[in-house]
Amino acid sequence: MIIPRHITTELLEKITNFHKVVVLYGPRQVGKTTLCHEIIEKLHLPTLSISADESRYIHVLSSRNSQRMRQLIGENKLLFIDEAQRIPDIGINLKILIDQFVDLKIIATGSSSFELANSISEPLTGRKWTFHLYPISQQELLPLMTPFEIKEQLEERLIWGSYPGIFEFSSAALKEKYLYELEADYLYKDLLSFLDIRGAQRIKDLLSLLAFQIGKEVSIHELGTQLGMHNDMVLRYLDLLEKTFLIFHLGGFSRNLRKEISKKKKYYFYDLGIRNLVIGRFAPLSQREDHGDLWENFCIVERMKYLAYNQQYATSYFWRLYSGAEIDYVEERNGALYGYEFKWSQRKKPKTPRTWKAEYPTATYTVVNPDNYLSFVTDSDVDADIS
């Protein structure tokens, strides 16, 4: 199945109308290279495509020598650099290229923000557009399926995730094989270049612990105790996992530090297929007890995709009082607060927590379930209205 990516038009507009570097972040195998080649075909420009996994290009592109780079680029009008995080000092070298080659358009992708984000931000201030590509979103499926068909596949998404490759297979055996091969070939590739064998195993153990704590506040001390690691090392590994687009976190929302938890974090997976792979569990929802955790993770990451792809700016949190009252997900948008609770099965309609109403009387509270979630994660209005 060919699934058009939502940001294609925006990428084309930016690369066509601006003399800036277009930087595309995202995990390996999420479709960055495929998307870039589609854009290259539509631009019809003489193009030099470089994979930074090939060492022969790294020396020239890290040289800070415009003459050497001119010899490499030749008469090409578009430079595409795939996996640019592997090139030392890539930021300053891209700055030289964009400043010296006034007719050259540049697209760079990165599957890790280890050096790419840090080394690009300062040298390319005012000279770049940054985009993120995620596993396939529910919004990207809407042009291909009816809302009914998309909802019929919800269990598939909760178990197998949304990597583009997973949509090619119909049997559970092939989907499982695909995910295990993804782990073996790509999942830890960027991480392993920074870690020894012992560190690599600890990363996997840490991911496994996080997979069982979706929707729960994480204690760094408890993680360190279970892994036999100091707290600062746990924090470093969590940072590495976020920078390689395996996990992300929400912090606690608070305007009253005495009542509200604000220092703890909750961690979620960018893709539930990867989460289930980490714990080796692909059983149907009817045979497992974690469907609520899966649903919460799914809704939050799909909302993240929606906000990013539609350029809607919001700050995301969870909310909990020390007394126990809590809300799964809170957004602060344009000065307003929106609270959301995620319920996979809903026997009775939950009531707005009294303490949420009391503390934030102008805030909203909405329950998101499989019947109405499309209004929360897409532009579709087929469901009940969700703020």
N, C-alpha and C positions, 0 to 999 in steps of 0.2 A: 504494500500500500504506500503510495506517494502522498505524504502529508505536507501541504504547503505551510511554511513557517510564518508566524504572525508578523515578525519584524522585518520581513523581506522588503516591503515597500519603503519602510523607514530607512533601512540600510542603503537602499538604492538612492533615495533622495539625498542622504547625507554625503555619500561618496560622489554623487554627480554634481552637487551644487556647492560644495565647500572644499577648500584646499586644506583639509585636515586629515590626520590619521584616524581611520576607523578601527577601533579595538574591540574584538569580540571574545568575551570570556565564556567559559562553560566547561563541564566535565568532558573527559575523553569519551568518544563514541556517542555524543549527544546530538551530533549532526552539524557541527560548526564547519567542517571542511566541505561537506555536501552543500550547505547553504552558500558558502563563499563561491564555490564553483558555479552554482546557479546564477549568482550575481555577476560573476565574470562573463558568463555566456550572454547575459542580457546587456552588458556594457559594450561589447564588441570592440574592445581596446586591445592593442598588442600587450600581452601580459607575461610577466615573469613570475612563475609560481615556485616557491621555495619551501621545502620542509626543513625546519630547523633540527629535526631528528637526524638529518644528513650533515655530518661534520664538515664537509667540504665548503659549505656556505658560511659556517659560523665565524671563521677567521676574518673574512672580508666584512661581514655585517657587524662585527664588533671592533673594527679597526679604527673608527673615527677618522677615516681617510676618504674624503669625498672623491678623489681621483680613482681609487680602487673600486669604490662603489659604483662610480660612473661606468667603469669597464664592465662590471657585473650586469648592470641594468641595461646598457646599450640603448637601443631605440624604443624600448618598451615604455608604455604610458601608464601601466598599472603594475604595482608590485604587491604580491600576495605572499605573506610570511606565515606559515602554519606552525603552531607550537613555539611561538616566539619567546616563551619563557626560558628556552634553552640557550639563548644568545646573551652572552655577558654584555652589560651596559647597553641593553637594547634601547632604552629610552633616549639617551644622548645621541645614539646613532640614527634613530628615527627622526630626531630633531634636525640633524644635519641633512638627512634626505629631504624632509619636507621644506626646509629652508633653501636648500641649494637647487632642488629640482622642482621648479615652479609648475611644470606641467605633469608631474608625476602624482598619481593617486596611489594610496597605500592602505591595504587591509592587513591587520595582524590579529591572529587568534592566539589564545592561551588557555590551556587546561588547568593551569595553576597560577595563583596570584602570588607565589613565593617572592620572586623578584620582579615579575612583570608589573604588578600594581605599584610597588615601591619605586622601581627604577623608571617607570614611565611618568608617574604623576607630576613630579617636579620639572623634568626636562620638557615635557609636552604640555605644560600649562597653556591653555588657550589654543592648543594645536591638535586636539583629539576629540573624537566622539566615542563614548564607551557604551557598549551594549552587553547584555547577558543572554545566553541561550540556555534554556532549561530542557529537561525531558519534555516530551509532547504534552501540551496543555489541553484541558477540556475545551478551551476556546478554539484551539486549532483543529479540533475534531468536528466542530459544528458545521463547517461547510461541506463535510463529507458524510455526516450522519444526521438523522433526526434526533431531537432531544430524547425521545423514547429509546432509540438505539444506543445512545451514549449512556443512559442510565442503566440499560440492560447489561452494559459492560463494566459496571462499577466494581463488582467483585474481582474482575480481571485486573483492574487497575490497583486495587488494594493488595492483591497477592503478587502480581507479576510486575507492577510498576508501569512506567511510561517511556522507557528508552525507545528510540525509534526502531531499533532492531527487533524488539519484542513483538511488534505488530506483524512481523513477517511469518510468525509461526502460529499454528492452530492447536497443536497438542501440548499438553502440560510437560511431557518429556522433553520436547524440543525447546520449550521456553526455559526450562530448568537448565538444560545443557548450555543454552545461550548465556544465561546469567553466570554460570560457573566459568565459562570461557572468558567472559568479560572480566571477571575477577582475576583470573590467571594472567590475562594479557594486558589489562589496562588499569584496573581499579587502583592499584597501589604503585603504579609506575613512577609517578612524580614523587611520591612520598619516599620510595625506596632509595632514590638518589641522595636523600638527606639522612637516611637512617641505616644503622647496622642491622644485622640479623636479629639481635635481641630487641632492638627498637621496633622492627617491623612486626614482631610477634606481639609486642605490647600494644601497638596501634590496633591490631586485630582484636586483641582482648578488650581494649577500651571500647571499640566500636560495638562489640558484643554486649558489653554492659549497658551502653547507651541504648541499644536496640530494645532492651527490656524496660527502659525508663522513659519511653515516649510519654509526654504529657505530665511528667513528674519533675519536681524540682530536684536538680542534681547537686549532690554534696561532693565537692572536690576532695575533701578529706576522706570520705568513704570510698571514692574511686581509687584514691592513692593507696588506702589500706588494702583493698582487694587486689590491686595490681602490684603491690610492693614497691611503690614509687613515692617520691616526695611530691608535695602539692604543686611546686613550681614546674616539675616535669609533666605532671598531668595537664596543667594549663598550657604548656608548650605543645603537647600532643593534640589537645583540643583545638588549638589555634591552627596547627598544621592540617587537621581534618577539615576545618572550615575553609582554609585557603585552597584546598584541593576539591572543593565543592561536593564533599560527601555529606556534611551535616551543616546545620545552621542553628542559631539559638534565638530565643526570645528572653528578654529581661522582664522583670516585674514592674508594672506601672504603679507609681505612687506620687501622691501630692500630700500625703500625711504619713511621714516616716514612722511615727509611733504605732500606727495601726497596720500599715500595709507592708508586705514583703517586697523589697526592691532589689536586694543584692543577689538573690538566687537566680539561676538561669534554668530554662528548659531547653533541651536539645531535640531537634527533629532531623529527619533524613530528607535529602532532596528527592529521593526516589524510593518508593516502598519495595520495589523489587530488590534493590540493594539491601534494604533493611532486612527483608526476609531471607535473603541470601546469607547475610552475616550470621544469622542464627540457624540457618539450614532448615527453614520451615516454610513449606508451600502448601500446607493443608487447606482445604476449603474453609470458608468462614464458619460453616456449620460445625466444624470439628475443632474450633479454637476459641479461646476466651479473650483474645486481644483485639477483637473487631472494633471496639470503641477507641482504642489507641490508634489503630490504623486509620480510622475515619477522621480523627482529630488531625493527625499528621497530613492526611490527604487534603483536607479542606484548607489547612494553613498554607501548604506549599502551592496548591492551586491558586489560592488568593495572591500569594507572592508573585506567581507568574503573571496573573491578570494585572496587578498593579504595575509591574515592570513593563509589560508589553504595551499597556495603554497609557504609560507615562502619567500615572496617577500617584501622587506623592503622599505617603502616609507613614507614620511611625507605629510599629507593631509591638505589642506587649502581651503578657498574661496578667491577671489580677487576682490577688489573694490577700485576705486579712489573716493576721495571726490567730484570730478566733475560728478560722476555717472557711468562711464564705469565699467563693472564688468564681471567676469567669475564665473560660478557656482562652479567649482571644480578645484583645482590645486594640482598636485602631484610633489614632488621633489624626484627624484630617481637618484642615482649615479651621483649627481651633475648637473643633467639636469632638466628642468622644462617642465611640460606637462599640458596644459590647456584644460578643457572639458566643453562644454555647453550641457545641457540636454533639448531636445525638444520632447515633446510627439507628437505634430503634426507639420509638417514642410511644409509650403506653398512655401517658397523660401529659398534658401541656405543662412544661415547667414554668414556674413563676419567676418574675424578676427578683433577684436577691434584694431583700429589704435594705441591706447595708449599702449596696450599689446605688439604689435609688436615693438613699439618704445622703450619701457622700457626693453623688453627682446627679442631681435631679434633672438636669437637661440632657443627660446621656441616654442613648437608646440601648435596648437589649433585644436581641433576636436569636431564636433557636434555628440552627441550620441542620437540616436532615436530608436524607436521600430524595425526598419529594421536592424540596425547594432550593437545593444547593446550587443549581445552575445559574440562578440570579446572583449568587454570591461570587462565582468564579468565572463568569462570562458576561458578554453584553446581552445575552438572551433574556427576554422578559416573559418566557413561557411559564415560569414559576410564580409563586406568590412574591410580592414585592419585598425586597430586602434592602435596607438603607446602605 
